[in-house]
Amino acid sequence: MTIRVAVTGMGCISGLGQGVAEAWARTAEGRSAIVPFNLPRDEQPRTIGPAAPIGEIDDSGLAAHFDRRALGQLDPLSHYAVIAATEAVGEAGLIGDPVLDRRTAIVIGCGSGGNATFETAYRRLYERGQIKVHPQTIPTGMISAPASQIAMLFGVHGPAMTIASACASSAHAIGEAMHMIRAGRAEVAIAGGAEACLTLGSWIAWASLGAMATDTCRPFSIDRQGLVLGEGAAMLVLEAWDHAVARGAAIQGELIGYGTTSDAAHITMPDRAGIEAAIRAAHADAGLALDAPVLISSHGTGTRLNDAAEAQAINAVYGAALAQSLVIATKSAHGHLIGGSGALELLLGLKALQAGLAPPVCHHLGRDPDCDVPLALAPTPIDHDYLVSNSFAFGGLNAVLIGRRV
């Protein structure tokens, strides 16, 4: 018998604010965090374009685990991850629980490592002519640092790892964590993703692709120009259903399906067939009919090619049944967190099911015939029981998660 997987805790930090309550409130009201962006930290101040930066961070809750010096040595990538994980584990009521020791897994998705750490090192080398960098550059900036920091934070001695699959990283991480619980390899998993990509080098590299908007993120809209970067983290606590019930946990939702495919076609151009296959695989894994009403949390980047390919795939998979479903696109509110996007979008989608409210797509200018899907363009009451959360990455790496309201 398949082990059911409950969601018992959620935590996040992004341009929408710190904590699930603030992020959901702003998303539900259609208040976007995308603004003209001034480079932070020790860069030469300049406005480089629209982004969804994180405001002042309240990390006072970490004082029991990190002294101020240790917190200061974390790359923003790890800083965001431990803040989101602390909220999620706390909400699950598992801080200090013995299950964290040996029966918990950590699976984190990141698209890149510590951009700020490595760019600081490069400035020392190439700008200032120094011949040494900070001795903690590698352990601070490595892409696996968030998983290790979370393990040390909570004393987790079970499997801990990072999945790097570009914009699908955290969706893959959550899906693989779900399978670890189904297989009996863990009772609990801390799963999600983080990204800290708002640095000069990262932003210029993304802009050089020609995929960045100069105004804002407008998923599925006419006159959309491209994606807008954000950063942050989102974490979920997944738990074997019987274990959660036995300890009296408050269950936030159930994770019931996961589909993943590779286009094997092009390093940047999406392939509709691969997207369709991932959605169908997730439905098959969940045992959910394709004509069931669903809330679809789209990948919805705001780029011309990705939005069109996703919309056409959604129509091909659901056909006439799509009329009873609804599509949301929360990147229009929080920007593209790259490796962290899938986790944040799943989290906000589960909150939408709980609240019975689909959040509006922000910045929409009008219908694009190439993207004909039923969009929520205003806060919309819903009674859907199921969430389909899409993540499609460069390299043709696709992941789709299905959650259920409880």
C-alpha positions as CSV (number, residue, x, y, z in Angstrom):
1,M,0.0,0.0,0.0
2,T,1.4,3.4,-1.0
3,I,2.3,5.6,2.0
4,R,0.3,8.9,1.9
5,V,2.3,12.1,2.2
6,A,1.1,15.0,4.3
7,V,2.3,18.6,4.3
8,T,2.5,19.6,7.9
9,G,4.6,22.8,7.7
10,M,5.4,25.6,5.3
11,G,7.8,28.5,5.4
12,C,9.0,31.1,2.9
13,I,10.8,34.4,2.3
14,S,10.7,36.4,-0.9
15,G,10.0,39.9,-2.2
16,L,6.5,39.3,-1.0
17,G,7.8,39.4,2.6
18,Q,9.0,37.1,5.3
19,G,6.6,34.3,6.3
20,V,3.8,32.4,4.7
21,A,1.0,34.7,6.1
22,E,2.5,37.9,4.6
23,A,3.3,36.2,1.3
24,W,-0.1,34.7,0.9
25,A,-1.9,38.0,1.9
26,R,0.0,40.0,-0.8
27,T,-0.5,37.3,-3.4
28,A,-4.2,36.9,-2.7
29,E,-4.7,40.7,-3.1
30,G,-2.7,40.9,-6.3
31,R,0.0,43.1,-4.7
32,S,3.2,42.5,-6.7
33,A,6.6,42.8,-5.2
34,I,8.2,43.7,-8.6
35,V,9.8,47.1,-8.5
36,P,12.7,49.0,-10.1
37,F,15.8,47.4,-8.6
38,N,18.8,49.0,-7.0
39,L,21.8,46.6,-6.6
40,P,22.1,45.7,-2.9
41,R,25.1,44.8,-0.6
42,D,28.4,46.3,-1.5
43,E,27.8,46.9,-5.3
44,Q,28.1,50.4,-6.7
45,P,24.5,51.6,-6.3
46,R,22.6,51.6,-9.7
47,T,19.2,50.8,-10.9
48,I,19.5,47.8,-13.3
49,G,15.9,46.9,-14.0
50,P,12.7,45.4,-12.5
51,A,13.1,42.7,-9.9
52,A,11.5,41.4,-6.7
53,P,14.1,42.0,-4.0
54,I,13.8,40.9,-0.4
55,G,13.4,43.7,2.2
56,E,14.8,43.8,5.7
57,I,15.1,40.3,7.1
58,D,14.0,39.4,10.6
59,D,16.3,36.6,11.6
60,S,15.8,37.0,15.4
61,G,14.3,33.6,15.5
62,L,17.6,32.1,14.5
63,A,19.5,33.6,17.5
64,A,19.2,30.3,19.4
65,H,21.0,28.4,16.6
66,F,23.4,30.9,15.1
67,D,25.5,33.7,16.7
68,R,25.6,36.9,14.8
69,R,29.0,36.2,13.4
70,A,27.9,32.8,12.0
71,L,24.8,34.4,10.5
72,G,27.0,37.0,8.8
73,Q,29.1,34.3,7.2
74,L,26.1,32.7,5.5
75,D,25.6,33.4,1.8
76,P,22.2,34.9,1.2
77,L,21.3,31.5,-0.5
78,S,21.7,29.7,2.9
79,H,20.4,32.5,4.9
80,Y,17.1,32.4,3.0
81,A,17.0,28.6,3.2
82,V,17.4,28.4,7.0
83,I,14.8,31.2,7.6
84,A,12.2,29.3,5.5
85,A,13.1,26.0,7.0
86,T,12.8,27.3,10.5
87,E,9.3,28.6,9.9
88,A,8.3,25.3,8.2
89,V,9.7,23.0,10.9
90,G,8.3,25.2,13.6
91,E,4.8,25.2,12.1
92,A,5.0,21.4,11.8
93,G,5.7,21.3,15.6
94,L,8.9,19.2,15.0
95,I,11.7,21.4,16.5
96,G,13.4,19.2,18.9
97,D,11.4,16.1,17.9
98,P,13.5,12.8,17.9
99,V,12.3,12.0,14.4
100,L,14.6,14.7,13.1
101,D,17.7,12.7,14.1
102,R,17.6,9.6,11.9
103,R,14.2,9.4,10.2
104,T,14.2,12.8,8.4
105,A,15.6,13.6,4.9
106,I,16.6,17.0,3.5
107,V,16.2,17.6,-0.2
108,I,16.8,21.2,-1.4
109,G,16.6,22.5,-4.9
110,C,18.9,25.4,-6.1
111,G,19.6,26.6,-9.6
112,S,23.0,28.1,-8.7
113,G,25.2,28.4,-5.7
114,G,26.2,31.4,-3.6
115,N,26.4,34.2,-6.3
116,A,27.2,36.9,-3.8
117,T,30.0,34.9,-2.2
118,F,31.7,34.1,-5.6
119,E,31.2,37.6,-7.0
120,T,32.9,39.1,-3.9
121,A,35.8,36.7,-4.4
122,Y,36.1,37.6,-8.1
123,R,36.1,41.3,-7.3
124,R,39.1,40.7,-5.0
125,L,40.9,38.8,-7.7
126,Y,40.1,40.8,-10.9
127,E,39.2,44.2,-9.7
128,R,41.5,44.7,-6.7
129,G,44.4,42.5,-7.9
130,Q,44.5,40.5,-4.7
131,I,45.9,37.0,-4.8
132,K,43.7,35.4,-2.0
133,V,40.0,35.2,-1.3
134,H,38.2,34.5,2.0
135,P,39.1,31.0,3.2
136,Q,35.4,30.2,3.6
137,T,34.5,31.1,0.0
138,I,34.0,27.4,-1.2
139,P,32.0,26.1,1.8
140,T,29.9,29.3,2.0
141,G,29.2,29.5,-1.7
142,M,28.8,25.8,-2.7
143,I,25.4,24.9,-4.0
144,S,24.9,22.2,-1.3
145,A,25.5,24.7,1.6
146,P,21.8,25.2,2.3
147,A,21.1,21.5,2.8
148,S,24.1,21.3,5.1
149,Q,23.1,24.4,7.1
150,I,19.6,23.0,7.6
151,A,20.9,19.7,8.7
152,M,23.2,21.3,11.3
153,L,20.4,23.7,12.4
154,F,18.1,20.8,13.3
155,G,20.5,17.9,14.0
156,V,19.3,15.9,11.0
157,H,21.6,12.9,10.4
158,G,19.5,11.3,7.7
159,P,20.1,11.8,3.9
160,A,20.6,15.5,3.0
161,M,21.2,16.6,-0.6
162,T,20.8,19.3,-3.2
163,I,19.1,18.9,-6.6
164,A,20.2,21.3,-9.3
165,S,17.9,21.3,-12.4
166,A,17.6,25.1,-13.1
167,C,14.0,26.4,-12.7
168,A,12.6,22.9,-11.9
169,S,15.1,22.3,-9.0
170,S,12.8,22.7,-6.0
171,A,9.9,21.0,-7.7
172,H,12.2,18.0,-8.4
173,A,13.4,18.2,-4.8
174,I,9.8,18.1,-3.4
175,G,8.8,15.2,-5.7
176,E,11.9,13.1,-4.9
177,A,11.4,13.8,-1.2
178,M,7.8,12.6,-1.5
179,H,9.0,9.3,-3.1
180,M,11.5,8.9,-0.2
181,I,8.7,8.9,2.2
182,R,6.5,6.7,0.0
183,A,9.4,4.2,-0.1
184,G,9.8,4.2,3.7
185,R,13.3,5.7,3.6
186,A,12.2,8.6,5.8
187,E,9.2,9.5,8.0
188,V,9.7,13.2,7.5
189,A,11.4,15.4,4.8
190,I,12.3,19.0,4.8
191,A,12.1,19.9,1.1
192,G,12.0,23.0,-1.0
193,G,14.3,25.4,-2.7
194,A,16.3,28.6,-2.5
195,E,17.9,31.1,-4.8
196,A,19.9,34.3,-4.3
197,C,20.5,35.6,-7.8
198,L,20.1,39.4,-7.4
199,T,23.8,40.3,-7.9
200,L,25.3,42.3,-10.7
201,G,27.0,39.3,-12.5
202,S,23.9,37.1,-12.2
203,W,21.6,39.8,-13.4
204,I,23.8,40.8,-16.4
205,A,24.1,37.1,-17.4
206,W,20.3,36.7,-17.3
207,A,19.8,39.9,-19.2
208,S,22.3,38.9,-21.8
209,L,20.0,35.9,-22.7
210,G,17.5,38.4,-24.0
211,A,14.7,36.9,-21.9
212,M,14.4,39.6,-19.3
213,A,11.5,42.1,-19.2
214,T,12.3,45.8,-19.1
215,D,8.9,46.6,-17.5
216,T,7.5,43.8,-15.4
217,C,6.3,40.2,-15.5
218,R,3.1,39.6,-17.5
219,P,2.4,35.9,-17.8
220,F,0.3,34.8,-20.8
221,S,-0.4,38.5,-21.7
222,I,-0.2,40.3,-24.9
223,D,2.9,42.5,-25.1
224,R,4.8,40.4,-22.5
225,Q,8.5,41.0,-22.7
226,G,10.1,38.3,-20.5
227,L,10.9,37.2,-17.0
228,V,11.7,39.2,-13.9
229,L,14.2,37.9,-11.4
230,G,13.3,37.5,-7.7
231,E,15.0,35.6,-4.9
232,G,14.3,33.9,-1.7
233,A,13.3,30.4,-0.4
234,A,10.3,28.2,0.3
235,M,10.3,25.0,2.4
236,L,7.7,22.4,3.1
237,V,7.7,19.7,5.7
238,L,6.5,16.4,4.2
239,E,5.5,13.6,6.5
240,A,4.2,10.1,6.3
241,W,0.4,10.5,6.8
242,D,0.1,8.0,9.7
243,H,3.1,9.5,11.5
244,A,1.5,13.0,11.2
245,V,-1.9,11.7,12.5
246,A,-0.3,9.8,15.3
247,R,1.4,12.9,16.8
248,G,-1.7,15.1,16.2
249,A,-0.1,17.3,13.6
250,A,-2.2,19.9,11.8
251,I,-2.1,18.7,8.1
252,Q,-2.0,21.6,5.6
253,G,-2.5,19.4,2.5
254,E,-1.5,16.2,0.8
255,L,1.0,15.6,-1.9
256,I,-0.4,13.0,-4.2
257,G,1.4,13.2,-7.6
258,Y,4.7,13.9,-9.3
259,G,5.7,13.7,-12.9
260,T,9.0,14.5,-14.4
261,T,10.4,14.4,-18.0
262,S,13.3,15.6,-20.1
263,D,12.6,17.2,-23.5
264,A,16.0,16.1,-24.8
265,A,15.6,18.7,-27.5
266,H,17.1,22.2,-26.8
267,I,19.0,23.9,-24.0
268,T,16.7,26.9,-23.8
269,M,13.7,26.4,-26.1
270,P,10.7,24.5,-24.4
271,D,9.2,21.5,-26.1
272,R,5.5,21.1,-25.8
273,A,5.6,17.3,-26.0
274,G,7.8,17.1,-22.9
275,I,5.6,19.5,-20.9
276,E,2.5,17.5,-21.8
277,A,4.2,14.2,-20.8
278,A,5.2,15.6,-17.4
279,I,1.6,16.8,-16.7
280,R,0.2,13.4,-17.7
281,A,2.7,11.5,-15.7
282,A,1.8,13.6,-12.6
283,H,-1.9,12.8,-13.1
284,A,-1.1,9.1,-13.5
285,D,1.0,9.1,-10.3
286,A,-1.8,10.8,-8.4
287,G,-4.5,8.6,-9.9
288,L,-6.3,11.8,-10.8
289,A,-8.4,11.8,-14.0
290,L,-7.6,14.4,-16.6
291,D,-11.2,15.7,-16.6
292,A,-11.1,16.5,-12.8
293,P,-11.4,20.3,-12.0
294,V,-8.0,21.5,-10.9
295,L,-6.3,24.8,-10.0
296,I,-3.2,25.0,-12.2
297,S,-0.3,26.9,-10.8
298,S,1.5,27.6,-14.1
299,H,5.2,28.0,-14.7
300,G,4.1,31.3,-16.3
301,T,7.4,33.1,-16.7
302,G,6.2,35.9,-18.9
303,T,8.4,35.0,-21.8
304,R,7.0,34.6,-25.3
305,L,8.1,31.0,-26.0
306,N,7.6,29.5,-22.5
307,D,4.1,30.9,-22.0
308,A,2.9,29.8,-25.4
309,A,4.3,26.3,-25.1
310,E,2.8,25.8,-21.6
311,A,-0.6,27.2,-22.6
312,Q,-0.7,24.9,-25.7
313,A,0.3,21.9,-23.6
314,I,-2.3,22.6,-20.9
315,N,-5.0,22.8,-23.6
316,A,-3.8,19.6,-25.2
317,V,-3.8,17.7,-21.9
318,Y,-7.1,18.9,-20.5
319,G,-9.1,19.6,-23.6
320,A,-12.7,20.7,-23.1
321,A,-12.4,19.9,-19.3
322,L,-10.1,22.9,-19.0
323,A,-13.2,25.1,-18.8
324,Q,-13.9,23.9,-15.3
325,S,-10.4,24.6,-14.1
326,L,-8.5,27.9,-13.4
327,V,-4.9,29.0,-14.1
328,I,-2.8,31.2,-11.8
329,A,0.7,32.6,-12.4
330,T,2.3,33.8,-9.2
331,K,5.7,34.8,-10.7
332,S,3.8,38.0,-11.7
333,A,3.8,38.8,-7.9
334,H,7.1,37.3,-6.6
335,G,9.3,37.2,-9.7
336,H,11.3,34.2,-10.9
337,L,13.1,32.5,-8.0
338,I,14.8,30.2,-10.5
339,G,15.6,27.1,-8.3
340,G,13.2,28.2,-5.6
341,S,10.2,29.0,-7.8
342,G,8.6,25.5,-7.8
343,A,8.5,25.3,-4.0
344,L,7.1,28.8,-3.6
345,E,4.5,28.3,-6.2
346,L,3.4,24.9,-4.7
347,L,3.2,26.6,-1.3
348,L,1.0,29.5,-2.5
349,G,-1.1,27.1,-4.5
350,L,-1.8,25.0,-1.4
351,K,-2.7,28.2,0.4
352,A,-5.1,29.0,-2.4
353,L,-6.9,25.6,-2.0
354,Q,-7.1,26.2,1.8
355,A,-8.5,29.7,1.4
356,G,-10.8,28.8,-1.5
357,L,-9.4,31.7,-3.4
358,A,-7.4,31.9,-6.6
359,P,-4.9,34.8,-6.6
360,P,-5.0,37.1,-9.6
361,V,-2.3,37.2,-12.3
362,C,-0.7,40.7,-12.0
363,H,0.1,43.1,-14.7
364,H,-2.0,41.5,-17.4
365,L,-2.7,43.7,-20.4
366,G,-5.1,41.5,-22.4
367,R,-5.6,38.1,-23.9
368,D,-3.0,36.6,-26.2
369,P,-4.5,34.1,-28.7
370,D,-1.4,31.9,-28.4
371,C,-2.0,31.6,-24.6
372,D,-5.7,30.9,-24.4
373,V,-6.1,29.5,-20.9
374,P,-8.7,30.3,-18.2
375,L,-6.7,32.8,-16.1
376,A,-7.6,34.3,-12.7
377,L,-7.4,38.0,-13.4
378,A,-9.0,39.0,-10.2
379,P,-9.2,37.3,-6.8
380,T,-11.6,34.5,-7.6
381,P,-13.5,32.2,-5.2
382,I,-12.8,28.5,-5.9
383,D,-13.8,25.1,-4.6
384,H,-11.2,23.0,-6.3
385,D,-9.8,20.1,-4.3
386,Y,-6.7,19.6,-6.5
387,L,-3.6,21.7,-7.4
388,V,-1.4,21.1,-10.4
389,S,1.9,23.0,-10.0
390,N,4.1,23.2,-13.1
391,S,7.9,23.8,-13.3
392,F,9.7,23.8,-16.6
393,A,13.4,24.5,-16.8
394,F,16.2,25.3,-19.3
395,G,17.6,22.1,-20.7
396,G,14.1,20.7,-21.0
397,L,13.9,19.6,-17.4
398,N,10.2,19.3,-16.4
399,A,8.5,18.7,-13.0
400,V,4.9,18.7,-12.1
401,L,3.5,18.3,-8.6
402,I,-0.1,17.6,-7.6
403,G,-1.5,18.5,-4.2
404,R,-4.9,17.8,-2.6
405,R,-6.9,19.9,-0.2
406,V,-7.6,18.2,3.1
